[in-house]
Amino acid sequence: MTEKYHRDKLVPPNGEKKVLLHSCCAPCSGELMEALTASGIEYTIFFYNPNIHPTREYEIRKEENIRFAKKLNIPFIDADYDRDNWFTRAQGLEWEPERGKRCSACFDMRFERTALYAHEHDFSVITSSLGLSRWKDMNQINDCGVRAAARYSGMVYWTYNWRKAGGSQRMYEISKRENFYQQEYCGCVYSLRDTNLWRLKSGKERIELGTKYYSNSSPEKL
């Protein structure tokens, strides 16, 4: 990070000094990582996203996040794939729409694991990069995060609105600067299915995994 950061200094809930940051991907977490770093907050990346399919897509997204964490010298916890448990959790919800019950079940699963790690490793504040995306329902995400944190006495889910102060636009700027991989669907196999169905109906080609990066995207497509 070479330029001066734009946000005011952040302060975690209850004045805590460190945060466990659940990261969904490098583009979304990049903004949070720079904001936390600029504010002098000690934090660790927790990567637990068993929803991401297929395996190739999962590995690309994870490696991009690892690359940026290394650049900022931030600890990175790889919580493993665990996809069989995710499919069990999503059973019966295969045709739920985006932002529906399947997404809540998915967020619950990911945040429950995040909160468990936080409990076992002396973090009392957790948060997530999921809420930065304009495609997500921030209230839905926060509800799941608060519910997961409530399992442990003294734990708080930080519901900070990461989109404000230009956060969403900053995400694109960082992604283009770092040439992050540009995923074109939420991550799960059902999101991939629905996105491709929409593309075919719209006369567009199916998603081609592993090929699109932000430096190759024109500004109007970001």
SERO-4910 file (N, C-alpha, C, O; in steps of 0.05 Angstrom, whole numbers):
BEGIN
 pado doro    nc1    nc2    nc3   cac1   cac2   cac3    cc1    cc2    cc3    oc1    oc2    oc3
  Met    A     17    -24      0      0      0      0     18     25      0     31     31     20
  Thr    A     18     39    -22     37     61    -25     24     88    -22     37    107    -14
  Glu    A     -2     91    -27    -15    117    -25    -28    120      3    -33    100     17
  Lys    A    -35    145     10    -48    150     35    -76    138     34    -91    142     14
  Tyr    A    -84    125     55   -111    112     55   -132    133     61   -127    153     76
  His    A   -156    129     50   -177    149     50   -195    149     74   -207    170     80
  Arg    A   -198    127     89   -217    126    110   -207    139    136   -183    143    140
  Asp    A   -226    147    153   -219    155    180   -209    130    195   -215    108    187
  Lys    A   -194    135    216   -184    112    232   -207     96    243   -226    106    254
  Leu    A   -204     70    240   -225     51    250   -218     42    278   -195     40    286
  Val    A   -239     37    294   -236     27    321   -255      4    324   -280      7    322
  Pro    A   -245    -20    329   -263    -44    333   -281    -41    357   -276    -24    374
  Pro    A   -303    -56    358   -322    -55    380   -307    -59    407   -289    -75    409
  Asn    A   -317    -45    427   -306    -47    455   -277    -40    457   -263    -48    476
  Gly    A   -267    -26    437   -239    -18    438   -219    -41    435   -196    -38    443
  Glu    A   -228    -64    425   -210    -87    423   -187    -80    403   -190    -63    386
  Lys    A   -165    -94    407   -141    -88    392   -136   -107    368   -120   -101    351
  Lys    A   -151   -129    367   -146   -147    344   -173   -159    335   -193   -160    350
  Val    A   -173   -167    309   -197   -176    296   -191   -201    279   -170   -203    267
  Leu    A   -210   -219    279   -209   -242    261   -227   -236    237   -251   -233    240
  Leu    A   -215   -233    214   -229   -225    190   -235   -249    172   -217   -260    160
  His    A   -260   -257    171   -268   -277    151   -267   -265    124   -280   -245    118
  Ser    A   -251   -278    106   -248   -268     79   -262   -286     59   -258   -311     60
  Cys    A   -278   -275     41   -290   -291     20   -274   -292     -5   -275   -311    -20
  Cys    A   -257   -271     -9   -240   -270    -33   -222   -246    -31   -226   -229    -14
  Ala    A   -202   -245    -49   -183   -223    -48   -196   -196    -56   -191   -176    -42
  Pro    A   -212   -195    -77   -224   -169    -84   -240   -156    -62   -237   -132    -56
  Cys    A   -257   -171    -48   -273   -160    -27   -257   -155     -2   -261   -134     11
  Ser    A   -239   -173      5   -224   -169     30   -202   -148     27   -193   -137     47
  Gly    A   -193   -143      2   -171   -124     -2   -177    -96     10   -159    -84     22
  Glu    A   -201    -87      6   -209    -61     18   -208    -62     48   -198    -43     61
  Leu    A   -219    -83     60   -219    -85     89   -190    -88    100   -184    -76    121
  Met    A   -174   -103     86   -147   -107     95   -131    -80     95   -116    -75    114
  Glu    A   -134    -65     75   -120    -39     74   -131    -20     95   -116     -4    107
  Ala    A   -158    -21    100   -170     -4    120   -160    -11    148   -153      6    164
  Leu    A   -159    -37    154   -150    -46    180   -121    -40    184   -112    -32    206
  Thr    A   -105    -45    163    -76    -40    165    -71    -10    169    -54     -3    186
  Ala    A    -85      7    155    -81     36    158    -89     46    186    -78     66    195
  Ser    A   -108     32    198   -117     40    225   -100     27    247   -105     32    271
  Gly    A    -80     12    240    -62      0    260    -75    -22    276    -67    -28    298
  Ile    A    -95    -35    264   -109    -57    278    -96    -83    272    -90    -89    249
  Glu    A    -90    -99    292    -79   -126    288   -102   -144    279   -123   -145    292
  Tyr    A    -97   -158    258   -118   -176    248   -106   -200    234    -83   -200    225
  Thr    A   -123   -221    232   -115   -246    219   -137   -253    199   -161   -250    204
  Ile    A   -128   -263    175   -147   -271    155   -156   -300    161   -139   -317    166
  Phe    A   -182   -305    160   -193   -332    164   -207   -339    138   -229   -328    132
  Phe    A   -196   -358    123   -208   -366     97   -222   -392    100   -210   -414    101
  Tyr    A   -249   -391    102   -265   -414    104   -289   -410     86   -309   -397     93
  Asn    A   -288   -422     62   -308   -418     41   -314   -444     26   -308   -446      2
  Pro    A   -326   -463     40   -332   -489     27   -353   -488      6   -359   -507     -8
  Asn    A   -366   -464      3   -386   -460    -17   -374   -458    -45   -388   -462    -65
  Ile    A   -349   -451    -47   -337   -444    -74   -332   -470    -90   -319   -489    -81
  His    A   -344   -470   -114   -341   -493   -131   -338   -484   -160   -348   -463   -167
  Pro    A   -324   -500   -176   -310   -525   -170   -284   -520   -156   -277   -497   -148
  Thr    A   -269   -542   -151   -244   -540   -136   -224   -520   -149   -211   -506   -134
  Arg    A   -223   -520   -175   -204   -502   -188   -210   -473   -182   -192   -457   -176
  Glu    A   -236   -466   -181   -244   -439   -175   -236   -432   -146   -226   -411   -140
  Tyr    A   -241   -451   -128   -234   -448   -100   -205   -442    -97   -197   -423    -82
  Glu    A   -188   -458   -109   -159   -455   -106   -149   -428   -117   -132   -415   -106
  Ile    A   -160   -419   -140   -152   -393   -151   -159   -371   -132   -143   -354   -127
  Arg    A   -184   -371   -122   -192   -350   -103   -176   -350    -78   -168   -328    -68
  Lys    A   -170   -373    -67   -154   -375    -43   -126   -365    -47   -115   -350    -31
  Glu    A   -113   -373    -69    -86   -365    -75    -83   -335    -79    -63   -323    -72
  Glu    A   -103   -323    -91   -103   -294    -94   -104   -280    -67    -90   -260    -63
  Asn    A   -119   -291    -49   -121   -279    -22    -95   -283     -7    -86   -265      7
  Ile    A    -83   -307    -10    -57   -312      3    -36   -293     -8    -20   -282      7
  Arg    A    -36   -288    -34    -16   -270    -46    -18   -242    -34      3   -230    -28
  Phe    A    -42   -232    -30    -45   -205    -20    -38   -204     10    -27   -185     20
  Ala    A    -46   -225     24    -39   -227     53     -9   -227     57      1   -214     75
  Lys    A      5   -241     40     35   -241     42     46   -213     36     65   -205     49
  Lys    A     34   -200     17     44   -173     10     41   -154     34     59   -137     38
  Leu    A     20   -156     49     15   -139     72     26   -151     98     25   -139    119
  Asn    A     37   -175     96     49   -189    119     28   -194    140     32   -189    164
  Ile    A      5   -204    131    -18   -210    149    -21   -241    152    -20   -255    132
  Pro    A    -24   -251    177    -28   -279    181    -52   -289    166    -73   -276    165
  Phe    A    -50   -313    154    -71   -325    138    -77   -353    147    -60   -370    147
  Ile    A   -102   -357    156   -111   -383    165   -127   -397    144   -149   -387    136
  Asp    A   -117   -419    133   -132   -435    113   -148   -456    128   -136   -475    139
  Ala    A   -174   -453    129   -191   -471    145   -200   -495    129   -219   -509    138
  Asp    A   -188   -501    107   -193   -525     91   -220   -522     76   -235   -503     81
  Tyr    A   -225   -541     58   -247   -538     39   -274   -547     51   -292   -531     52
  Asp    A   -276   -571     61   -300   -580     76   -325   -579     59   -347   -572     69
  Arg    A   -323   -585     33   -346   -581     15   -369   -601     20   -392   -594     16
  Asp    A   -363   -626     29   -384   -645     34   -404   -635     55   -428   -638     53
  Asn    A   -393   -622     76   -410   -611     97   -427   -588     86   -450   -584     94
  Trp    A   -415   -573     67   -430   -551     55   -454   -561     40   -476   -551     42
  Phe    A   -450   -582     24   -472   -593      8   -493   -605     26   -517   -603     19
  Thr    A   -485   -616     48   -505   -626     68   -522   -603     78   -546   -605     81
  Arg    A   -508   -581     85   -522   -557     95   -541   -545     75   -562   -535     82
  Ala    A   -534   -547     50   -550   -534     28   -571   -553     17   -587   -545      0
  Gln    A   -573   -577     27   -592   -597     17   -621   -587     20   -628   -577     41
  Gly    A   -636   -588     -2   -663   -579     -2   -666   -549     -9   -688   -539    -12
  Leu    A   -643   -536    -11   -644   -507    -17   -631   -501    -44   -624   -478    -50
  Glu    A   -629   -521    -61   -615   -519    -86   -627   -498   -105   -612   -486   -122
  Trp    A   -653   -493   -103   -666   -475   -122   -674   -449   -108   -690   -433   -119
  Glu    A   -663   -444    -85   -668   -418    -72   -654   -396    -88   -633   -400    -99
  Pro    A   -666   -372    -89   -654   -350   -104   -631   -338    -88   -627   -342    -65
  Glu    A   -615   -322   -103   -594   -307    -90   -606   -289    -68   -627   -277    -72
  Arg    A   -593   -288    -45   -602   -274    -21   -625   -289     -7   -637   -278     12
  Gly    A   -630   -313    -14   -651   -329     -2   -641   -346     21   -620   -341     33
  Lys    A   -656   -368     28   -650   -384     51   -623   -399     48   -609   -404     67
  Arg    A   -616   -406     23   -591   -420     19   -567   -402     27   -548   -412     39
  Cys    A   -569   -377     20   -547   -358     27   -545   -355     57   -523   -355     68
  Ser    A   -568   -354     71   -567   -352    100   -554   -377    112   -538   -375    131
  Ala    A   -561   -401    102   -549   -425    112   -519   -426    107   -504   -435    124
  Cys    A   -511   -415     84   -483   -414     77   -468   -395     95   -446   -402    105
  Phe    A   -479   -371     99   -466   -352    117   -464   -363    146   -444   -360    159
  Asp    A   -486   -375    155   -486   -387    182   -463   -407    185   -448   -406    204
  Met    A   -460   -424    165   -439   -445    167   -411   -433    168   -395   -441    184
  Arg    A   -406   -413    151   -380   -401    149   -374   -384    174   -351   -385    184
  Phe    A   -394   -370    185   -389   -354    208   -387   -370    234   -373   -363    252
  Glu    A   -402   -392    235   -400   -410    258   -372   -421    261   -361   -423    283
  Arg    A   -360   -428    238   -332   -438    239   -313   -416    246   -293   -420    261
  Thr    A   -318   -392    236   -301   -368    242   -303   -363    272   -282   -358    285
  Ala    A   -327   -363    283   -330   -357    312   -317   -378    329   -306   -372    350
  Leu    A   -318   -403    321   -306   -424    336   -275   -420    337   -263   -423    358
  Tyr    A   -264   -414    314   -235   -409    313   -228   -385    331   -208   -385    345
  Ala    A   -244   -364    329   -240   -340    345   -240   -347    375   -223   -338    391
  His    A   -260   -363    383   -263   -372    411   -238   -387    420   -229   -384    443
  Glu    A   -228   -404    403   -206   -422    410   -179   -408    409   -159   -418    419
  His    A   -178   -384    396   -152   -370    393   -153   -341    403   -137   -324    393
  Asp    A   -170   -336    422   -170   -311    437   -175   -286    420   -163   -265    423
  Phe    A   -195   -289    401   -205   -265    387   -233   -260    398   -249   -279    400
  Ser    A   -239   -235    406   -266   -229    415   -282   -213    395   -306   -208    399
  Val    A   -270   -206    372   -284   -191    351   -279   -205    325   -256   -211    317
  Ile    A   -301   -211    311   -299   -222    284   -315   -204    265   -333   -190    273
  Thr    A   -307   -205    239   -322   -191    219   -317   -205    192   -302   -225    192
  Ser    A   -329   -196    171   -326   -209    145   -326   -189    122   -338   -168    124
  Ser    A   -313   -197    100   -312   -181     76   -337   -185     59   -341   -171     39
  Leu    A   -354   -204     66   -377   -211     50   -396   -187     45   -407   -184     24
  Gly    A   -398   -170     65   -417   -148     64   -408   -125     45   -424   -107     40
  Leu    A   -384   -126     35   -374   -104     18   -387   -105    -10   -392    -85    -22
  Ser    A   -394   -129    -19   -405   -133    -46   -433   -121    -47   -450   -126    -30
  Arg    A   -438   -106    -68   -465    -95    -73   -485   -117    -80   -509   -111    -80
  Trp    A   -476   -141    -87   -494   -162    -94   -505   -177    -70   -523   -194    -72
  Lys    A   -494   -171    -47   -502   -184    -22   -521   -166     -6   -520   -142     -8
  Asp    A   -537   -179     11   -555   -165     30   -539   -162     56   -535   -181     70
  Met    A   -531   -137     62   -515   -133     85   -529   -140    111   -517   -150    130
  Asn    A   -555   -135    113   -570   -142    137   -571   -172    141   -569   -182    163
  Gln    A   -574   -187    119   -574   -216    121   -547   -226    131   -546   -243    148
  Ile    A   -525   -215    121   -498   -222    129   -494   -215    158   -484   -232    174
  Asn    A   -501   -191    166   -497   -183    194   -513   -200    213   -503   -207    235
  Asp    A   -538   -207    206   -554   -224    223   -540   -251    228   -540   -261    250
  Cys    A   -529   -262    207   -515   -288    209   -490   -285    226   -484   -302    243
  Gly    A   -476   -263    222   -451   -259    238   -457   -255    267   -443   -266    284
  Val    A   -477   -239    273   -485   -234    301   -494   -260    314   -488   -266    338
  Arg    A   -509   -276    300   -519   -302    310   -495   -321    317   -496   -334    337
  Ala    A   -476   -321    299   -452   -339    304   -436   -330    328   -428   -346    344
  Ala    A   -432   -303    330   -416   -293    352   -430   -297    379   -416   -301    399
  Ala    A   -456   -297    379   -472   -300    403   -468   -327    416   -476   -331    439
  Arg    A   -457   -346    402   -452   -372    413   -431   -372    436   -429   -390    452
  Tyr    A   -415   -350    436   -393   -349    455   -394   -323    472   -397   -301    461
  Ser    A   -392   -326    497   -393   -303    515   -372   -282    509   -348   -289    507
  Gly    A   -380   -258    507   -360   -236    502   -352   -232    474   -336   -214    468
  Met    A   -361   -249    455   -354   -246    427   -373   -227    413   -397   -227    418
  Val    A   -362   -211    394   -378   -191    380   -372   -194    350   -350   -198    341
  Tyr    A   -394   -193    334   -391   -191    305   -391   -161    298   -411   -148    304
  Trp    A   -371   -152    285   -368   -123    278   -385   -118    253   -378   -127    232
  Thr    A   -407   -103    257   -426    -98    235   -420    -72    220   -437    -60    208
  Tyr    A   -395    -64    220   -387    -39    207   -395    -40    177   -393    -60    164
  Asn    A   -405    -17    167   -413    -16    139   -389    -10    122   -381     14    118
  Trp    A   -376    -30    111   -352    -27     96   -356    -14     69   -337     -7     55
  Arg    A   -381    -12     60   -387      1     35   -385     31     36   -381     45     16
  Lys    A   -388     42     60   -389     72     62   -361     84     58   -341     69     57
  Ala    A   -360    110     54   -335    124     50   -321    114     25   -297    113     23
  Gly    A   -337    105      5   -326     97    -21   -314     69    -20   -297     62    -37
  Gly    A   -322     53      0   -310     26      3   -314      8    -22   -295     -5    -30
  Ser    A   -338      8    -33   -343     -9    -56   -326      0    -80   -315    -17    -94
  Gln    A   -325     26    -85   -308     35   -108   -279     29   -103   -264     22   -121
  Arg    A   -271     32    -78   -243     27    -70   -236     -3    -75   -213     -9    -83
  Met    A   -255    -20    -71   -251    -49    -77   -243    -53   -106   -224    -68   -111
  Tyr    A   -256    -39   -124   -249    -42   -153   -222    -30   -159   -207    -41   -175
  Glu    A   -216     -8   -146   -190      5   -151   -167    -13   -142   -147    -16   -156
  Ile    A   -170    -25   -118   -150    -43   -108   -147    -68   -125   -126    -77   -132
  Ser    A   -170    -78   -134   -171   -103   -150   -157    -98   -177   -142   -116   -186
  Lys    A   -161    -75   -188   -148    -69   -214   -118    -64   -210   -101    -73   -226
  Arg    A   -111    -50   -188    -83    -45   -182    -67    -71   -177    -45    -74   -186
  Glu    A    -80    -89   -162    -67   -114   -155    -71   -136   -176    -60   -158   -174
  Asn    A    -87   -130   -197    -93   -150   -217   -104   -176   -205    -95   -198   -212
  Phe    A   -124   -173   -188   -137   -196   -176   -153   -211   -197   -162   -200   -217
  Tyr    A   -156   -237   -192   -174   -254   -208   -203   -243   -204   -211   -238   -182
  Gln    A   -217   -241   -226   -245   -230   -225   -265   -253   -227   -271   -261   -250
  Gln    A   -275   -262   -205   -295   -283   -205   -321   -271   -216   -328   -248   -211
  Glu    A   -336   -288   -230   -360   -278   -244   -386   -289   -233   -407   -287   -246
  Tyr    A   -385   -303   -211   -409   -313   -197   -402   -314   -168   -379   -313   -160
  Cys    A   -423   -317   -151   -420   -316   -122   -399   -336   -112   -381   -329    -96
  Gly    A   -401   -361   -122   -382   -381   -114   -393   -409   -113   -378   -428   -120
  Cys    A   -418   -413   -106   -428   -440   -103   -437   -451   -131   -441   -436   -150
  Val    A   -440   -477   -132   -447   -490   -157   -475   -481   -167   -480   -481   -191
  Tyr    A   -492   -474   -149   -519   -465   -156   -518   -437   -167   -534   -430   -185
  Ser    A   -501   -420   -156   -497   -393   -167   -485   -395   -195   -493   -380   -213
  Leu    A   -466   -413   -199   -454   -417   -226   -476   -426   -245   -477   -416   -268
  Arg    A   -492   -445   -237   -514   -455   -254   -533   -432   -262   -539   -429   -285
  Asp    A   -542   -417   -242   -561   -396   -248   -549   -373   -265   -563   -362   -282
  Thr    A   -524   -367   -260   -511   -346   -275   -508   -354   -304   -512   -339   -323
  Asn    A   -501   -380   -309   -498   -389   -336   -525   -391   -350   -527   -386   -374
  Leu    A   -546   -399   -335   -573   -399   -347   -581   -371   -356   -593   -368   -378
  Trp    A   -575   -352   -339   -582   -324   -346   -566   -315   -371   -576   -301   -388
  Arg    A   -541   -323   -371   -524   -315   -394   -534   -327   -420   -535   -313   -441
  Leu    A   -541   -352   -419   -551   -365   -444   -577   -352   -453   -580   -348   -478
  Lys    A   -595   -345   -435   -620   -332   -442   -614   -304   -453   -630   -294   -469
  Ser    A   -592   -292   -445   -586   -264   -454   -568   -264   -478   -558   -243   -487
  Gly    A   -562   -288   -489   -546   -290   -513   -516   -286   -507   -500   -280   -525
  Lys    A   -508   -291   -482   -480   -289   -474   -467   -317   -471   -481   -337   -469
  Glu    A   -441   -317   -472   -427   -342   -469   -426   -351   -439   -428   -334   -421
  Arg    A   -423   -376   -435   -420   -386   -408   -395   -375   -395   -376   -367   -408
  Ile    A   -394   -376   -368   -370   -367   -354   -347   -386   -360   -350   -410   -360
  Glu    A   -324   -374   -365   -300   -390   -370   -282   -386   -345   -271   -364   -341
  Leu    A   -279   -407   -330   -265   -405   -305   -235   -400   -308   -223   -410   -327
  Gly    A   -224   -383   -290   -196   -380   -289   -183   -362   -310   -159   -363   -314
  Thr    A   -199   -346   -323   -188   -331   -346   -190   -300   -342   -174   -286   -355
  Lys    A   -208   -290   -326   -213   -262   -325   -199   -249   -301   -202   -258   -278
  Tyr    A   -184   -227   -306   -171   -212   -285   -178   -183   -288   -184   -173   -309
  Tyr    A   -177   -169   -265   -187   -141   -265   -171   -123   -283   -182   -103   -294
  Ser    A   -146   -128   -287   -130   -110   -305   -139   -112   -334   -132    -94   -350
  Asn    A   -153   -133   -341   -163   -137   -368   -191   -127   -372   -202   -130   -394
  Ser    A   -203   -116   -351   -231   -107   -352   -232    -77   -357   -217    -62   -345
  Ser    A   -250    -69   -374   -254    -40   -379   -269    -28   -355   -284    -42   -342
  Pro    A   -265     -2   -349   -277     10   -326   -308      6   -324   -319      3   -302
  Glu    A   -321      7   -347   -351      4   -346   -360    -24   -339   -383    -27   -332
  Lys    A   -342    -43   -339   -349    -71   -333   -341    -78   -304   -348    -99   -294
  Leu    A   -328    -59   -290   -320    -65   -263   -343    -63   -243   -340    -68   -219
***
